[in-house]
Amino acid sequence: MSDGDYDYLIKFLALGDSGVGKTSVLYQYTDGKFNSKFITTVGIDFREKRVVYRANGPDGTVGRGQRIHLQLWDTAGQERFRSLTTAFFRDAMGFLLLFDLTNEQSFLNVRNWISQLQMHAYCENPDIVLCGNKSDLEDQRAVKEEEARELAEKYGIPYFETSAANGTNISQAIEMLLDLIMKRMERCVDKSWIPEGVVRSNGHTSTDQLSEEKEKGLCGC
Amino acid sequence: MAHEVDLESFKELERDIILRVLYRDQTVQSIEEERVRNLKTHLQHLRWKGAKSSSQEYKEKCCARCQQTLGLLLNRGAVCQGCSHRVCSECRVFLRKTHAWKCTVCFEDRNVKIKTGEWFFEERARKFPTAGRRETAGARLLQSYQRQSSKISVVPPTPPPLSESQCGGSPNRLQELGHFRGFNKSVENLFLSVTTQMRKLSKSQNDMTSEKHLLAMDPRQCMGHTERRSQSDTAVNVTSRKTSTPDILKAFHQEDPRHPPSPVLKQDTPPSSPTHSTVFSGGLRHGSLISVNSTCTEMGNFDNANVTGEIEFAIHYCVNSHSLEICIKTCKNLAYGEDKRRKCNPYVKTYLLPDRSSQGKRKTRVQKNTLDPTFEETLKYQVDPAQLATRRLQVSVWHLGTLARRVFLGEVILPLATWDFEGSAAQNARWYPLRAKAEKYEENIPQTNGELAVRAKLVLPVGPRMLQEAQEDQLALNGQLCLVVLGAKNLPVRSDGTLNSFVKGCLTLPDQQKLRVKSPVLKKQACPQWKHSFVFNGVSSSQLRQSTLELTVWDQAMFGMNDRLLGEAKLGSKGGAPGCTDSCSQSKLQWQKVLSSPNLWTDMTLILH
């Protein structure tokens, strides 16, 4: 694998209270391993992973695989590192917001983290995926799934119940975030391309359905 | 709203950890900037191609992109709404499900915007107008920290990040390399930093309360420090691989210094002071990584060691025709066979191990210039069902370079003994990750080419004791060695599981006289049973004790080709080498038994090598 041999560099950032499992979730995703010992993250860290993204077109066809270089930033949840970690919010394109299903306070702090994101992220409505971690500790569960799903719907973000111990839903959560980012980047670029008249005249056209494809045909106008 | 983060506010150990992360990020960013430059250069080339026709605009109407002449009535062209150039129908790109289109250059411009992350920086600039456009938080932190460090201590400033020197030419690069060479000479300071940190703690001038606090905190921090390093060591990602590479290359680089340091560089060397160890170690790491980058670029074949990607194939056994079919479908994410020129012409080769002969080789066609080739070819072997359990399927991917040069890209080895041919899941294709050459795996298997079963007897004439003593010299020449070659098993058979095998025997006497014998050929048998007798006349037991009997098993080739040696075994005094294994010593004991028990048959099983 050559170092610069990828199509996109995508940066995600994991945030949440201290001890919810941010480092373990990223470690499980990149290496497929779990370390039950808790080692608090010092300031900031990142992991890398090379994935292939296949967009599902609106008509069901699978596009050509695109090589993504993921840079997964891991932040310290402790208060004393807050000024350092929020400086890195600005560089991230997508966010994994984690809380601990066995710790209700970490769930209540999700609102505060979303406020921090709205303040420090690159735009007012960044793409976020909410993760309730430690789903394998069923007997110690303190947050009901309905409560978490209700909060996620309120903010309009996807919700996954993950487990860094056994790897449940971790790939799905990150792939969902990647899918949101890929759709958003094409939407941002194509927004300035579609003339407004064409969009109005064609009622079925939607910017959400635009995708990259090279088509050559006869002149339509 | 934008707070200036101060790394000085953290403890020294914490600051060191954070700085190491920032330097790793700097490496990722430099790779990304190189890629962005390449994309923009490619886009510029497309634009230049179209710009050639601008001078001809007044002479005739032609397409602004492919420069074909536009017609008066048919194919008059249309104006691109992005660049307002008139292009022909071939140079238009439509978005799916819309009538909107742009010319090929504008479409490529859109793609470059997506791939370089321009969409993200535009969005971010709307919210944070004052921040640098493509600057990252890590780079900004490093700059501010290095600026503060230069004020505090008398240290020459570290070179600016690569992003700032993006516009600079090669002289700036050389200057940076000079700086890094200066830092490389401070390797001793890196080791001094560990020692001085311990001394600093013991020599601390703080009061007892602070000292106790530090001592209480340090074990946990140190443990966390160690654990974090062990975690990152197991991580398989680009930065870790790059981080581990500098150690080898740094030693290689230092063992052979090509450029002697100039006096100016010597003056630039910072003084070795314990108080600046953190600064030096940070810069040193940075320098090492940069020198590694340049060294990697020079060594063209270095990246060939990388094995990446996966291969998809299906395995099917046809019971009626006794054929094993490997359907090679596709590969993905292969490594470049020629990394400099970014070329990859992959093909797939298979063997049914342990048969590595050219007869057992199957190959696909070569796919040109792709890291994700599609083969859709079926490779077939004629194998008996009983043979499947003893075989391993090796599927390897190779790059065909110029002048028939081949580069190994990865392989998969599957033992067929555990393969479930009956299950329906086995019929479907599956993805297998490619691996590097299994060197250690091969070494673990003891190298044996089968077993040879023989029966031997030394025949001496029986006579009266008186006559035997009187005519001892005459009787010595009347001895006879009988060797019956019974059969062999576990021979390295051909791909179809058969052999045309025969045995050669060579008895070397003490006076270097050689007696040669040969058995008949048994055709198409994997476990031949020759039951053929070798008779060596006119030998005595005293002669045999100093002789060597060599038995070799061969596979007869067709039509004048060379016979293939399958294995060999030696019996005799010379066979007892110092590094002999248990089987050799066992054979030696059996051979001595033959010599010491005349007129009695001795059965032996010889290990072929």
Interface residues (C-beta under 8 A of the other chain):
Chain A: M1 S2 D3 G4 D5 Y6 D7 Y8 L9 Y27 T30 D31 K33 N35 K37 I39 T40 V42 G43 I44 D45 F46 R47 E48 K49 R50 V52 G57 P58 G65 R67 H69 Q71 S83 L84 T86 A87 F88 R90 D91 M93 M119 Y122 C123 E124 R184 M185 E186 C188 V189 D190 W193 I194 P195 V198 N202 H204 T205 Q209 L210 S211 E212 E213 K214 E215 K216 G217 L218 C219 G220 C221
Chain B: M1 H3 V5 L7 F10 E14 I17 I18 V21 R24 D25 V28 I31 E32 E34 R35 N38 A78 Q81 G82 S89 E90 R92 V93 F94 L95 R96 K97 T98 H99 A100 W101 K102 F107 R110 N111 K113 I114 K115 G117 E118 W119 F120 E122 E123 R124 R126 K127 F128 A131 T136 A137 G138 R140 L141 G224 E227 R228 Q231 T234 A235 V236 N237 V238 T239 K242 D303 N306 T308 K332 N333 A335 Y336 D339 R342 D372
